[in-house]
Amino acid sequence: MTEVSTWSEPPASLTLATGDVHVWRLGLDQPENVVAEFRDTLEAHELERAGRFHFEKHRTHFVVGRGGLRYVLARYLDVKPQEFRFSYGAYGKPALVSAELSFNMSHSHGVALFAVALDRELGVDVEHIRADFASEDIARRFFSRGEVAAFNALDKDEQVAAFFRCWTRKEAYIKAIGRGLSEPLDAFDVTLAPGEAALLRAERDDTSRWAMFDIDAGDGYAAALAVEMPVSGIRYWQILS
């Protein structure tokens, strides 16, 4: 498998073959002209969702995130960003109507990630690292017993990073399978120790179906990707600056 791990400006013409995954990164704090351009691509129900947020910053971040997603998908579909529609699964996972392109998105603390592939399910998660959240109490609420034991076995100075490796890998997986929070986070195991490869390792029928990868989303963030195998290559693209 080929993985180009640096964030690069995308070429004018994008090629996405079966087995390829492209991950895009977008900062959600954009100038007003970009916000306005993205807002103009959204459907009425997307604008209505944006309007539900209490704070203007969060409304703007939703518009930029959804508009950025449309911008990315339009690059592959060779249409304008406002010219396609989304459908939604039983648990709210979005998909494209009448297209073979699969995608998933995540955002946290001003950063959004979009993952795109052909003919395979995938999930992506990004989280802003907060040391106060990475506690044993939170781990016991959401992690499996094996993960809690692995977390507690680490030195204190390794636990925060391990907590968020675990959290993002688990979130990426439940987003990939499209079941949302109906899939309990403590019902399966992922690796979390430093130097350990990102793996789904519970005794599940579909364990060998999925590949996991950590993503370098920038200082102060943890991120992970889960995608149906086989994966032949991953590329990382930066939108705007």
C-alpha positions in Angstrom: 0.0 0.0 0.0 1.2 3.5 -0.8 0.6 6.3 1.7 1.6 9.8 1.0 1.3 11.3 4.6 2.0 15.0 3.9 -0.8 17.4 3.2 -0.5 18.7 -0.3 -2.4 21.0 -2.6 -4.6 18.8 -4.9 -3.9 18.7 -8.6 -6.4 20.3 -11.0 -7.5 16.8 -12.2 -8.1 14.2 -9.5 -8.0 10.4 -10.1 -9.6 8.1 -7.6 -9.2 4.4 -8.4 -10.8 1.5 -6.6 -8.8 0.9 -3.4 -7.7 4.5 -3.2 -8.7 6.8 -0.3 -8.3 10.5 -0.4 -8.5 12.5 2.9 -9.0 16.3 2.8 -8.4 18.8 5.6 -10.1 22.2 5.9 -9.8 24.9 8.5 -13.3 26.1 9.4 -12.3 29.7 10.2 -12.5 31.2 6.7 -13.0 34.8 5.4 -16.5 36.0 4.7 -16.2 35.6 0.9 -15.5 31.9 1.3 -18.3 31.5 3.8 -20.7 33.3 1.4 -19.6 31.1 -1.5 -20.1 27.9 0.4 -23.4 29.1 1.8 -24.7 29.6 -1.7 -24.1 25.9 -2.5 -26.3 24.6 0.4 -29.8 23.2 0.2 -32.6 24.8 2.3 -32.5 22.0 4.9 -28.7 22.4 5.4 -29.2 26.2 6.0 -32.0 25.3 8.4 -29.6 23.0 10.3 -27.0 25.8 10.4 -29.5 28.1 11.9 -30.2 25.9 14.8 -26.8 26.6 16.4 -26.9 29.2 19.1 -23.6 30.9 18.4 -22.7 32.5 15.1 -19.2 30.8 15.1 -20.9 27.4 15.2 -23.3 28.4 12.5 -20.5 29.6 10.3 -18.4 26.4 11.0 -21.4 24.3 9.9 -21.8 26.2 6.7 -18.0 26.0 5.9 -17.9 22.3 6.7 -20.9 21.4 4.6 -19.9 23.7 1.8 -16.4 22.3 1.9 -17.7 18.8 1.6 -19.8 19.8 -1.4 -16.7 21.5 -2.9 -14.7 18.3 -2.5 -17.3 15.9 -3.8 -18.0 18.1 -6.8 -14.3 17.8 -7.8 -14.8 14.0 -8.3 -18.4 14.2 -9.7 -17.5 16.9 -12.3 -20.5 18.9 -11.4 -21.2 22.2 -9.5 -21.4 21.8 -5.7 -25.1 22.6 -5.6 -26.0 20.1 -8.3 -26.2 16.9 -6.2 -28.2 15.6 -3.4 -27.6 13.6 -0.2 -29.6 10.7 1.1 -29.4 9.6 4.8 -29.2 6.1 6.2 -31.3 4.7 9.1 -28.9 6.1 11.6 -28.2 9.4 9.8 -25.1 8.6 7.8 -25.1 10.7 4.6 -24.5 9.3 1.1 -24.7 10.6 -2.4 -27.9 9.9 -4.4 -27.1 7.9 -7.6 -23.3 7.9 -7.2 -20.7 5.2 -6.5 -18.6 7.7 -4.5 -18.4 7.0 -0.7 -17.5 9.7 1.8 -17.5 10.6 5.4 -16.6 13.8 7.4 -15.7 14.9 10.9 -14.9 18.2 12.5 -13.6 19.4 15.8 -12.4 22.8 17.2 -12.1 24.5 13.8 -10.8 21.6 11.7 -12.7 19.4 9.3 -11.7 16.2 7.6 -13.3 14.6 4.6 -12.6 11.0 3.4 -13.5 9.8 -0.1 -13.3 6.4 -1.8 -15.0 4.3 -4.5 -17.4 1.4 -3.8 -16.5 0.9 -0.1 -17.6 2.1 3.2 -15.4 4.4 5.3 -15.4 6.5 8.4 -13.2 9.3 9.7 -13.0 11.1 13.0 -11.0 14.1 14.3 -10.9 15.3 17.9 -9.3 18.2 19.6 -7.1 16.8 22.3 -8.2 17.8 25.8 -6.2 16.5 28.7 -9.1 17.1 31.1 -11.4 14.8 29.1 -8.9 11.9 28.9 -9.7 10.4 32.3 -10.1 6.9 33.6 -13.7 7.7 34.4 -14.6 8.6 30.8 -12.6 5.6 29.6 -14.6 3.2 31.8 -17.9 4.7 30.5 -17.1 4.2 26.8 -14.1 1.8 26.3 -14.1 -2.0 26.5 -12.6 -3.7 29.5 -9.5 -4.6 27.5 -9.0 -1.0 26.4 -9.4 0.3 29.9 -6.8 -2.2 31.2 -4.5 -1.2 28.4 -5.0 2.5 29.2 -4.3 2.0 32.9 -1.2 0.0 32.1 0.4 3.1 30.4 2.5 5.7 32.2 0.5 8.8 33.0 2.4 10.9 30.4 1.3 8.5 27.7 -2.4 8.2 28.6 -3.8 11.4 27.0 -2.5 10.5 23.6 -3.6 6.8 24.0 -7.1 7.9 25.1 -7.6 9.9 21.9 -6.0 7.3 19.7 -8.6 4.9 21.1 -11.5 7.3 20.9 -10.9 8.4 17.2 -10.3 4.8 16.0 -13.6 3.7 17.6 -15.5 6.6 16.3 -14.1 6.1 12.8 -15.2 2.5 12.9 -18.8 3.1 14.0 -19.1 5.8 11.4 -17.9 3.4 8.7 -20.4 0.8 9.6 -23.1 3.4 9.6 -24.8 2.5 12.8 -24.0 5.6 14.8 -24.5 5.4 18.5 -26.6 2.3 18.2 -23.3 0.5 18.2 -21.9 0.7 21.7 -18.4 1.9 21.9 -17.5 -0.8 24.5 -18.7 -3.6 22.2 -15.5 -3.9 20.3 -11.7 -3.3 20.8 -9.1 -1.2 19.1 -5.4 -0.9 19.8 -4.3 2.2 21.7 -0.7 1.8 23.0 2.1 3.9 21.6 3.9 2.3 18.7 1.0 -0.2 18.2 -0.5 -0.4 14.7 -4.1 0.9 14.4 -6.3 -2.2 14.5 -9.8 -3.4 15.1 -9.1 -6.5 17.2 -12.3 -7.7 18.8 -13.7 -11.1 18.1 -16.1 -10.0 15.4 -17.1 -11.6 12.2 -16.1 -8.5 10.2 -12.8 -7.7 11.9 -10.7 -8.7 8.8 -13.0 -6.5 6.6 -11.6 -3.2 8.0 -8.3 -1.4 7.8 -7.5 1.4 10.3 -5.1 4.3 10.0 -4.1 7.2 12.2 -4.2 10.7 10.5 -1.9 13.6 11.4 -4.5 16.3 11.5 -2.1 18.9 13.1 -0.8 19.8 16.5 -3.4 19.4 19.2 -5.6 17.0 17.3 -6.0 13.2 17.0 -7.7 11.6 14.0 -8.3 8.2 12.5 -9.7 6.5 9.4 -11.5 3.2 9.1 -12.1 1.8 5.6 -13.1 -1.5 4.0 -10.2 -3.5 2.6 -8.3 -3.8 0.4 -6.7 -0.3 0.5 -4.1 0.4 -2.2 -3.2 4.0 -1.4 -4.0 7.0 0.7 -3.4 10.6 -0.3 -3.9 13.7 1.9 -5.1 17.0 0.4 -5.4 20.5 1.9 -8.4 22.7 1.0 -7.6 26.5 1.1 -5.1 27.4 3.8 
